[in-house]
Amino acid sequence: MIFVPSIIAFGVIVAAYVNLGAKLATLRHDGVLKRIRTTPLPASAYLSGVLASTAATTLAITACIVAIGAFAFGAVPRASGLPEIAGGLFLGVVCFGALGLALSSVAGSAESASPIANASYLPLAIMSGIFDPTFPVPHWLSAAVGLFPVRALAQILQQGYTPVVHAPATDLLVLLAWTAAACAFATWRFKWH
């Protein structure tokens, strides 16, 4: 049962961080974002639509993973854990969506966005135990990885399936801090051209 919430977290990260960051970098590179600014459509409405599309994709991924987990493995979330899952999904999409916007601001070209995203989250995902919770890492490295949003999201979602012994407030604070930092950075650096 431990793998279902981890795979949900992985789906959120891929949809909201990797795909959104690469998509916006490609749209900027192709001149689409610049052309959007010349239309009567407010730029904020277009960006909101892109973010809503990302949220819808994430929800569809989550629904598929939950259904497969329940059908194939009998992994069903606790009824009392549904608020944690819903809150974790919301905060995860916001956090990793903001990080995706920040990524698109840093990527110098459309071709560099995906490699930057993959190089930044895959090592953290592996060391966070998303793919293998028994993966051995030194204590100092585990503590350092705990400061990043990948493990925090996975543990919040895990809390919805089985109560775990750590304090979920710490994970919430990590996600909130990364969300605030990513929003500030994306606001500062995001370019339409």
FENKADA-V112549 format. One record per pair of residues at least 24 apart in sequence whose C-alpha atoms are under 10 Angstrom apart, sorted by the first residue. I is the first residue (numbers start at 1). J is the second residue. Records with the same first field share a line. If there is no record, write none. Layout:
I=J ; J
This chain:
1=69 ; 70 ; 73 ; 74 ; 75 ; 76 ; 77 ; 158 ; 161 ; 162
2=75 ; 130 ; 131 ; 132 ; 133 ; 154 ; 155 ; 157 ; 158 ; 159 ; 161 ; 162
3=69 ; 73 ; 75 ; 129 ; 130 ; 131 ; 132 ; 133 ; 154 ; 158
4=62 ; 65 ; 66 ; 67 ; 68 ; 69 ; 70 ; 73 ; 75 ; 76 ; 77 ; 130 ; 154 ; 157 ; 158 ; 161
5=62 ; 65 ; 66 ; 69 ; 75 ; 77 ; 85 ; 130 ; 153 ; 154 ; 155 ; 156 ; 157 ; 158 ; 159 ; 160 ; 161 ; 162
6=125 ; 128 ; 129 ; 130 ; 131 ; 132 ; 133 ; 150 ; 151 ; 153 ; 154 ; 155 ; 156 ; 157 ; 158
7=61 ; 62 ; 65 ; 66 ; 69 ; 130 ; 131 ; 154 ; 157
8=58 ; 59 ; 61 ; 62 ; 63 ; 64 ; 65 ; 66 ; 85 ; 89 ; 130 ; 153 ; 154 ; 157 ; 158
9=58 ; 62 ; 88 ; 89 ; 92 ; 93 ; 125 ; 130 ; 150 ; 151 ; 152 ; 153 ; 154 ; 155 ; 156 ; 157 ; 158
10=61 ; 62 ; 121 ; 122 ; 125 ; 130 ; 131 ; 150 ; 153 ; 154
11=57 ; 58 ; 59 ; 60 ; 61 ; 62 ; 65
12=54 ; 55 ; 57 ; 58 ; 59 ; 61 ; 62 ; 89 ; 90 ; 92 ; 93 ; 94 ; 95 ; 96 ; 97 ; 150 ; 153 ; 154
13=58 ; 92 ; 93 ; 95 ; 96 ; 97 ; 99 ; 100 ; 117 ; 121 ; 122 ; 125 ; 149 ; 150 ; 153
14=58 ; 96 ; 97 ; 100 ; 117 ; 118 ; 121 ; 122
15=53 ; 54 ; 55 ; 56 ; 57 ; 58 ; 59 ; 61 ; 93 ; 96 ; 97 ; 100
16=51 ; 53 ; 54 ; 55 ; 57 ; 58 ; 92 ; 93 ; 94 ; 95 ; 96 ; 97 ; 98 ; 99 ; 100 ; 101
17=54 ; 92 ; 93 ; 94 ; 95 ; 96 ; 97 ; 98 ; 99 ; 100 ; 101 ; 102 ; 103 ; 104 ; 114 ; 117 ; 118 ; 121
18=96 ; 97 ; 99 ; 100 ; 101 ; 103 ; 104 ; 113 ; 114 ; 115 ; 116 ; 117 ; 118 ; 120 ; 121
19=54 ; 97 ; 100 ; 113 ; 114 ; 117
20=50 ; 51 ; 53 ; 54 ; 96 ; 97 ; 98 ; 99 ; 100 ; 101 ; 103 ; 104 ; 113 ; 114
21=96 ; 97 ; 98 ; 99 ; 100 ; 101 ; 102 ; 103 ; 104 ; 105 ; 106 ; 107 ; 110 ; 113 ; 114 ; 116 ; 117
22=100 ; 101 ; 103 ; 104 ; 107 ; 109 ; 110 ; 111 ; 112 ; 113 ; 114 ; 115 ; 116 ; 117
23=50 ; 100 ; 101 ; 104 ; 110 ; 113 ; 114
24=50 ; 100 ; 101 ; 103 ; 104 ; 105 ; 107 ; 110 ; 113 ; 190 ; 191 ; 192
25=100 ; 101 ; 103 ; 104 ; 105 ; 106 ; 107 ; 108 ; 109 ; 110 ; 111 ; 112 ; 113 ; 114 ; 191 ; 192 ; 193
26=104 ; 107 ; 109 ; 110 ; 111 ; 112 ; 113
27=104 ; 110 ; 192 ; 193
28=104 ; 105 ; 109 ; 110 ; 191 ; 192 ; 193
29=108 ; 109 ; 110 ; 111 ; 192 ; 193
30=109 ; 110 ; 193
31=192 ; 193
32=192 ; 193
33=191 ; 192 ; 193
34=191 ; 192 ; 193
35=192 ; 193
36=192
37=192 ; 193
43=192
47=101
51=93 ; 94 ; 97 ; 98 ; 101
52=93
54=93 ; 94 ; 97
55=89 ; 90 ; 92 ; 93 ; 94 ; 97
56=93
58=89 ; 90 ; 92 ; 93
59=89 ; 90 ; 93
62=89
75=161
76=160 ; 161 ; 162
77=157 ; 158 ; 159 ; 160 ; 161 ; 162
78=159 ; 160 ; 161 ; 162 ; 163
79=160 ; 161
80=159 ; 160 ; 161
81=156 ; 157 ; 158 ; 159 ; 160 ; 161 ; 162 ; 163
82=157 ; 159 ; 160 ; 161
83=157 ; 160
84=156 ; 157 ; 158 ; 159 ; 160 ; 161 ; 168
85=153 ; 156 ; 157 ; 158 ; 159 ; 160 ; 161
86=156 ; 157 ; 160
87=156 ; 157 ; 160 ; 172
88=152 ; 153 ; 154 ; 155 ; 156 ; 157 ; 158 ; 159 ; 160 ; 171 ; 172 ; 175
89=153 ; 154 ; 156 ; 157
91=153 ; 156 ; 172 ; 175 ; 176 ; 179
92=149 ; 150 ; 152 ; 153 ; 154 ; 156 ; 157 ; 172 ; 175 ; 176 ; 179
93=153 ; 179
94=175 ; 176 ; 178 ; 179 ; 180 ; 182 ; 183
95=149 ; 153 ; 174 ; 175 ; 176 ; 177 ; 178 ; 179 ; 180 ; 181 ; 182 ; 183
96=149 ; 150 ; 153 ; 175 ; 178 ; 179 ; 182
97=179 ; 182 ; 183
98=178 ; 179 ; 180 ; 181 ; 182 ; 183 ; 184 ; 185 ; 186 ; 187
99=178 ; 179 ; 180 ; 181 ; 182 ; 183 ; 185 ; 186
100=182 ; 183 ; 186
101=182 ; 183 ; 185 ; 186 ; 187 ; 189 ; 190 ; 191
102=181 ; 182 ; 183 ; 184 ; 185 ; 186 ; 187 ; 188 ; 189 ; 190
103=182 ; 185 ; 186 ; 189 ; 190
104=186 ; 189 ; 190 ; 191
105=185 ; 186 ; 187 ; 188 ; 189 ; 190 ; 191 ; 192
106=185 ; 186 ; 189 ; 190 ; 191
121=148 ; 149 ; 150
122=150
124=148 ; 149 ; 150 ; 151
125=149 ; 150 ; 151 ; 154
126=150 ; 151
127=151
128=152 ; 154 ; 155
129=154
130=154 ; 155
146=170 ; 171 ; 174
147=171 ; 173 ; 174 ; 175 ; 177 ; 178
148=174 ; 175 ; 177 ; 178
149=173 ; 174 ; 175 ; 176 ; 177 ; 178 ; 179
150=174 ; 175
151=175
